[in-house]
Amino acid sequence: MNPIDKLTEYFKEFPGIGERQAKRFVYFLLHKNPVYVKELGDKILDLKNTIHQCPSCFLFFQSMQDQLCDNCSNPKTDKTSLLIVEKDADYENIKRSKNYNGKYFILGGLVPIVSKDTPNYVRTNELLRNIELQYKESGLKEVIIALSLNPQGEHTDMYLRELLIPLQEKYKLNIVSLGRGLSTGTELEYSDSETIKNALRNRA
């Protein structure tokens, strides 16, 4: 396989990128000067060396290894509430809306509808440990499942509710999902502040 095809295969692994777009990226780089390409490579290496995940919520942020993110370490964060989102972009959108002041948990993906096994990147075991710890340390009262209203998001919502039943009964937790502020098929990542506000207000 020649270098063009090899790099195309790498770009095809990006979300939403197909063969044609991936090859366009390769030819774009071929037309750029070597300094640009070198700086791009250096920035990618910097990303892996300076960005780590919060050990509590699994958010990616610039930090030292095992350092808590600003939200988890902030004493003003409401630690009696935990909001579960699929990915970092969902966290950023909700945080930007300023409609929620509790803790977050980045699930890392959605549970496949056709498979009984959750993929490795869906952090269900970590979620259970997080809830246990947060209840014991901060008196957690509410868990909000905040996933996109599409078939896979709704399937994951039901899966999590069933998974959390033992902890819900053990600690008398209130388990809720985002309400009708979100329209069916809506991606949480692209929802505006007013939509998020209504969805949080109508959670049930």
N, C-alpha and C positions, 0 to 999 in steps of 0.2 A: 504494500500500500504506500503510495507516495505521500509526501508531507502535507499536501493540500487536502487529500482525503482523510488523513489521520486527524488533522486539526478540525476538519468538518465533523468527524465523529464526536469529538469532545464538545463542540458547540451544540450538537443535537441533544446532548444531555441536559441543556438548559431548559427550564419550564416553557412550554409553548413554542419551542423552536423546532422547525422541521428541516428537512434536507436542503431546500432552496435557501431559506434564511441563513442556515448555518454556513453554507458556501459563500453567501454574500459577505458574511463577517470575515471569512478567510481572505477574500479578494480585497476587502476594505483594508485589512492589515497589510496586505502586499503592496498597496498603493501608498501607505504611510511611510514616513521616513524612519530609519532604524532607531533614532532617539525615542520617538513616540512608542514604538514596539517594546523597547527596553524598559521605559518608564512604566508601561502597562504591566509588564511582567513583574517589575519590582513592587508595584502597588498590590498585585495579587498576593505576592509573598508577604508583604507587610500586613495584609488583611488576616492571613492565617497566623502570623506571629503576634499580633497585637490585639486581636478580637477574640474574646473567650465567652463562654456561657456562664450565666449566673447559676451557681449550684443549687439555688432554691427554685427559681421560676424558669430557668433554662433560656432566658433572653440572651441574645448575642449583643455584646457591647464592648467598648474599649476598656480593657482592664488587665490586672494581673490574674494569674491562675487562681481559681477558688475564691475570688472576690465577689461579694454581693453587689448586685446592681443598685442604682440610686433608689428605685422604687422599693425594693425589699429592705434596704438599710435605712430608709427614711422613717424616723419615729412618728411622723404625721400620717403615714400610711395606715389605713384602717385594716388591721390584721384579723378582724372578725369576719371578713368577707374574702372569698377567693373566686376569681373569674377565670374560667378555662377557655383558651382560644387555640386555634389550630396552629398559627404561625406568627412570627415576629411582626409581619406587616399588619396583622389584625390588632396586635398589641399597640403598635404605633398609632393606628387610626383611632382606637378607643381612647388612648392616652391623650391624643391631640384634641379630642372632642371635649375633654374636661368634664365628663359626666360621671366618672367613676373614680373613687379614691381608695380602693382596696388593693389587695394583692392579686397577682396574676399567676397563671401557669401555662406555659407554652406546650401544648400536647405534641407538636411535632409532625402532625399529619392527621389523616382521617382513617377510620376503620373500613376496609373494603367490604362492599355489600356481598360479594360472591364468595368470600373466604371466611372461614371460621377462625383463622389465625390472624391476630393483629400483627402488622409489620413491626420490625424492630424499632423503627423511628417513632412509633406511637407510644408515648411514655406512660403507660397505664400503671406499671409497678411503682414508678417514681411518683405518680399522682397520688396513689394510695398512701405512700410514705409521707408525702408532703401534707396531706390532709390530717393524718394522725399527729404529726409533729406540730402543725399549726393549731390544732385543737388543744393539745397539751400545753403549748407555750403561750398561746394568745387567746384561747377561748373561741375558736372558729365557730361561727353560727350559720353562715350561708355559703353555699357553693353555687355559682352561676355558670351554666354551660352556655357559652357564647360562640356558636358555630354558624357557618353560612347555611341559609335555608335552601339547600339543594338536596337531592336524594341521599348522597353520601354523608352530608352533614347531619341530616335528620337520622340516618341510620346510626351514626356515631353517637348522637345525642341519646338515642334509646339504649345503645350499648353501654354508655357511661352510667346512665341512670340505674341500669340493672347491676352493673359492677359496684356501684356505690351504696347499694341497699344495706349491706352489713354495717358500714360506717354510719350511714344515715340513722339506722335504728340504734346503734351503739351510743352515738353522741347526740342524738336528736337534732340532726342537721337539717336545715331547710335546703333542699335541692331544687333549683329552678332553672328555666331556660329563657332565652330572650323572647320577648313578646311580639306582638303584631306590628311593631314599628318597622320590622323588616318584611319586605314582600317576598313571596315564594320565588326561589331561584336567585335571591340576592347574595352576592359575595360580600362578606363582612369587610374585607379589605377596602372595598370601594364605596362603602356607605358613608353618607355625610353625617355631620354632627347632630343634626335634628333627628335623623332616622335612628341613630344610636341612642340618643336621649329617650325617644319614645319606646324603643325596644327594651331598654333597661327599666324604664318606668313600668312597662306592662309585663315584666318577667313573671313567669308562673310555672 
